[in-house]
Amino acid sequence: MTQRSTAPLLTAGALGRATLERQLLLKRSGLSALEAVERLLGLQAQSPRPPYYALAARLAAFRPQELSGLLEDRRAVRISALRSTLHLLSARDARLLRPLTRPVHDRVLRGSFAAALSGVDRHRLAAVARRLVEERPMTFQELGERLREEWPGHDRRPLAMAARQLLPLVQITPRGLWGRGGAAAHTTLDAWLGESAPEPEAEAEPVSEAASEPRAALPAVLLRCLAAFGPASVKDMQTWCGLTRLREVVDPLRPRLRTFRDEHGVELLDLPDAPRPDPGTEAPVRFLPAYDNLVLSHADRTRIITPEHRRRTWQGNVAHRTLLLDGTVRGRWQIEQAGDTARLTVEPFTELTHAERAAVEDEAPSVLRMAAPDAPHDVRFGPLAPAGGGG
């Protein structure tokens, strides 16, 4: 949306530095893992490992065992929420964001599975699926098979995927733990957390508990979104969460916000006291996981990645891990086992200067120490192997 030109201009460089500061990527933070997860409003978690790499890039004293402990203690969970994608959220934010994003899940259900679910009563499907996964956590394959006993004329996958959209299903541990594996088994959020689930220690923007309608929590959530991803347009906020019709929620917040514009004249909103560093602020090298919310949460992503480079970070439906260099995505990377050696390969999108190459080489060992602490390490520059995408 083009706005009045009187609003202060924020260049792409200024927007990038502001977002990096709020994403804890200009300097590693001393926050705990739980505090960071809540500050960032969750971490995209389509695969088990990305949340660990996301926090390693952002926190000064991060250990993978800290995040695993949050999942084991049920202070954090892996659940479909923002954009109807799997996120690692604090227990408190899972209770807040999953109901709030119900319209996104309903839209996916109507769009992707409507034909396959013809004749299925969705209220009954939700009730049957809830009973099944609360009796015993199930993989989607198992759940689909059991649901097909109720609806024998339907395929198991659409039935299970419908349950995922209709119910707040949590992927239970040991799935998602560092250094451990497990089937992607599910139960409901309420069953997993229970009434006595421990309260997170991190502070969050207060949300009225008296509000019976989940959308009533949206204003406070959008203020948190600006704190983590701003400055942002209304369209950016919609991209971040997947919800629509947010202008009607944002407009009453305007007296509490500052207004800017980007280089294309698009209106940007921000918290008055949020950090907006000088665009010349040094931005260190960071190795980000696939699907990091930094590169997925804006309608206009040019503050972080150019359209040309963005195309190179995807291979079909699989995202590559990305390399941040001087504040923007400038390459991709992977770790693979080469004999007894853990090899980190960096594929830059542009030719690196001597100083840039040295900075990448300085940062790479910390990634390898976390990924493969007992193996010899090797850092190389060049094309990625075909399996370079994913977690």
Secondary structure, 3 states (H helix, E strand, C coil): CECCCCCCECCHHHHHHHHHHHCCCCCCECCCHHHHHHHCCCEECCCCCHHHHHHHCCECCCCHHHHHHHHHCCCEEEEECHHHCEEEEEHHHHHHHHHHCHHHHHHHHHHHCCCCCCCCCHHHHHHHHHHHHHHCCECHHHHHHHHHHHCCCCCHHHHHHHHHHHCCEEECCCCCCCCCCCCCCEEEHHHHHCCCCCCCCCCCCCCCCCCCCHHHHHHHHHHHHHHHHCCECHHHHHHHHCCCCCHHHHHHHHHHCEEEECCCCEEEEECCCCCCCCCCCCCCCEEECCCCHHHCCCCCCCCCCCHHHHHHCEECCEEEEEEEECCEEEEEEEEEEECCEEEEEEEECCCCCHHHHHHHHHHHHHHHHHHCCCCCEEEEECCCCCCCECC
